[in-house]
Amino acid sequence: MFDDKVILITGGTGFLGKRYIAKILENYSPKKIIVYSRDEAKQFQMSQVFFDERMRYFVGDVRDYDRLVDATEGVDFIIHASSMKQFLSSEYNPFECVKTNVLGSQNVIRAAIKCRVKKVIALSSDKLNKIENINEATRLTSEKLFVASNNIVGSHKTRFSVVRHHSLSGTDSDLMAFFEQHGMKFGEDGDNHYLSLIDQGIRFTLKNFERMQGGEVFVPKLESSIGKAQAYGNLEVYQNSGSDIFSEIDANRVLEFEDHYVICPTVQFANKSDFTENLLGEKGQYISYGRQSISQKDIDSVVEVLKSDFLTQGPKVPLFEQTVAEYCGAEYGVAVNSATSALHIACLALGLGEGDILWTSPNSFVASANCGLYCGAKVDFVDIDPQTYNLSADRLEDKLIKAKADNQLPKIVIPVHFAGQSCDMARIHQLSQEYGFRIIEDASHAIGGKYLDKPVGGCQYSDITVFSFHPVKIITTAEGGLATTNQPGLAEKMHLLRSHGVTRDPSLMVHPSEGGWYYEQIGLGFNYRMTELQAALGVSQMERLDEFVFQRHQLQQRYDELLDELPVVTPYQSADAYSALHLYPIQVKLGQVNKSHKQIFEELRSKGIGVNLHYIPIHTQPYYQNMGFRRGDFPNAEKYYTQAISIPIFQGLTFDVQDIVIASLFEVLKGE
C-alpha cells in the first residue's frame, strides 16, 4: 500500500507520529515520509534517530494553510496526528484549541483536496461518546469535518476517514517522560501494556488505508489496558469495549466486525462508497438483496495483474486455489470460470454419463440439475426439509429405498447448502455408504460457513465441494467458481477437464515429449479456466471472508429480533451448522395478511427494497416439465416457493439501511 508512495504525517514529532514513522519504515518501502510539525528542536532530534534518506522534515503549523500546501505537494497519503490532546491545556487555551483542532483540520482537508492527495486518515479519540470539555468538543468537530469532506472533494476524489485511537489522558505531551517519572518503563511486561496497545492501533490504522472507502470512522477493539498503571492517580485509561464507546446517535450507524467497529457516514457522498449511493442506487433509494464489497486493496490487486506479464494461466490462480483449499481444510482446489462449470467437471470427474442418474434439490438454481444433463445423465429431485429448506435426509432415505427396489439408484447426489446453511451431511454420507452413490456438495452459497464446527468445503462427507463467486455471493471474483476435493485423482481429472483435456505434464502424456513446446490432449475438456484477474480479486477477498460472514450474522440477529412481530417465518438456523448467510429468506404467513404473495413482493420493490425469490422449484420450469415433471411432485419445495421472499443481507448493509428494510416490511405487512 505504501511502497513507493509519499506519506505526510502531521504532528510527526509527537509520540504517535514517531511510532507511525517507525512502523512504516519497518514494514514498507515508501518513496518519502514528510514530517510536518512546528517543533524544530524535535525534528532535529528525530533526524539523529531516523538515519534514512527518505525522511523529509517540514517546519510548519497546521494552522498555516499556505505552509501546509507547500508540504502537501506530491503527497499520496496523509496521517493527521496533529492536535491539542490534553484536557487542562485546552481549558487554559480554548482559542488555541479551536485553531489547532478545528481550523487546523480544515487546513489539512483543503490542502489535501488542492494537492489531490489520494487518502487521508485523521486520528481521533475513542472518548467521544460523551462530550464533557472543549478538547473533546473540538476533536469531535474535527472528526465530523473529515467525514463530511468526502462531499466536497470534486472530480479527483480525495478520500477522508477517521480512526479513533485508544485514549490515555492525564499526561503531558511527553508520554515517555511521564512513564519514567512514575517508575514505569515502556515495553517491560508487568509494567504496562500501553505501548502494545499503541502498536495495535498503528497497525489497525495502516490497514484501514486499504479498506477505507471514505467517510468511515474506524474504532478498534483493543484488549483491556493498563492494570498496574491505573494505580497512578494522574493516569486514566479508557477501555473501548462494548456499546458505551458510541454516542446514542452513532450507535444506530455502527457495523461490528470481529476486531473493530465502523461508524458509517450519514449522507450520500460524492464517491458513491459502499455505505451510500451504491447501496441506494442512482435513481433514489434501492436496496439490493445482495451485492459485492470491493475495497481499494481488491482494486489494487487486479490492477497489479493488469500490469504484470500474466493475464491468464499465471501464478494467481494456483495461489487462489491454495488459499481456498487451506481455508476449507481440503487437499486440492480447482478454480474455474463459474460454479456451473465446476459442477459440470465435478460430475465428469466422477464418471457421470449416459444411463446414470443424478439427484439434487428442487430448491436451487437450475445449474444444480443441469450439470447432470450436460453429462447425458437422467436428473431427479429430492424434496426439501420444510424447516431448513435444504434437501431432506429423510426424504432422501425414503427415495433410496424405493430406488433400490426399482434398480434406479443414483450415481451422484448433489445436496445444496441453501442460503449458506449446510445440509445434514453426516446423515447423507452415511446413506451414501449404504447405497453406493457419490456426493458433490453444492456450496455455492456457503463459503465461510461451517458444519459440525469444521469449514464447509473440507469434503469430510463428500467427494467434491463446489463454491460460487458471483458478485452477490459472500466473496466474489466477478464470475467464478472452485471445486475442492481430498482425492488427487479427482483433482487431476478436473484440472484436465477445465482446460481442453490438454496437459504439459510428462507423467500424463502418451508419448515422449518432443521439446519445450510440447503438449498433448489426452481427453476431451473445455475452456473453463479462471483468469488471473479473477483469481487476484479472489485472493484479496478471502482476507475479509470471516469479516463478511460475521457482519451477516450481526444483520441476521437484528432481523430475527426485529421481525418477530410480523406475520413471517424467519430462517431456521441448525445447531449443527454455522451458516454463511448468503440469503435471508422469510416466508410470509399469507393467511394473516390480506395481500397476495405477488402483491407483497411488488409493493416492497416499489419502495426500493430489492427483494428477490430463491428459488422457483427447478422441476416446475418448462424445460423440466417437458421431461415429465409435474407440479405436486415435490410439495415442500412448492409450498416454500409460494411464500418465500429474500430480503437484503450483505456486508456493507448498515443498521440504518437495514432499518429502512424493516420499516418497509412493517408498512407492507401491517400497514404501519
Buried (B, 14 or more C-beta within 10 A) or exposed (E): BBEEBBBBBBBBBBBBBBBBBBBBBEEBEBEBBBBBBBBEEBBEEBEEEBEEEBBBBBBBBBBBBEBBBBBBBEBBBBBBBBBBBBBEBBEEBBEEBBBBBBBBBBBBBBBBBBBBBBBBBBBBBBBBBEBEEBBBBBBBBBBBBBBBBBBEBEEEBBBBBBBBBBBBBBBEEEBEEBBEEBEBEBEEEEBBBBBBBBBBBBEBBBBBBBBBBBBBBBBBBBEEBBEEBEEBEEBBBBBBEEEEBBEEEBBBBBBBBEBBBBBBBBEBBBBBBBBBBBBBBEEEBBBBBBBBBBBBBBEEBBEBBEEEEEEBEBBBBEBBBEBBBEBBBBBBBBBBBBBBBBBBBBBBBBEBEEEBBBBBBBBBBBBBBBBBBBBEBBBBBBBBBBEBBBBBBEBBBEBBEEBEEEEEBBBBBBBBBBBBBBBBBBBBBBBBEEBEBBBBBBBBBBBBBBBEEBBBBBBBBBBBBBBBBBBBBBBBBBBBBBBBBBBEEBBBBBBBBBBBBEBEEEEEBEEEEEEEEEEBEBBEBBEBBBBBBBBBBBBBBBBBBBBBBBBBBBBBEBBEEBBEEBBBBBBEBBEBBBBBBBBBBBBBEBEEBEBEBEEBBBBBEEBBBBBBBBBBBBBBBEEBEEEEBEEEBBEBBBBBBEBBBBBBBBBBBBBBBBEBBBBBBBEBBEEE
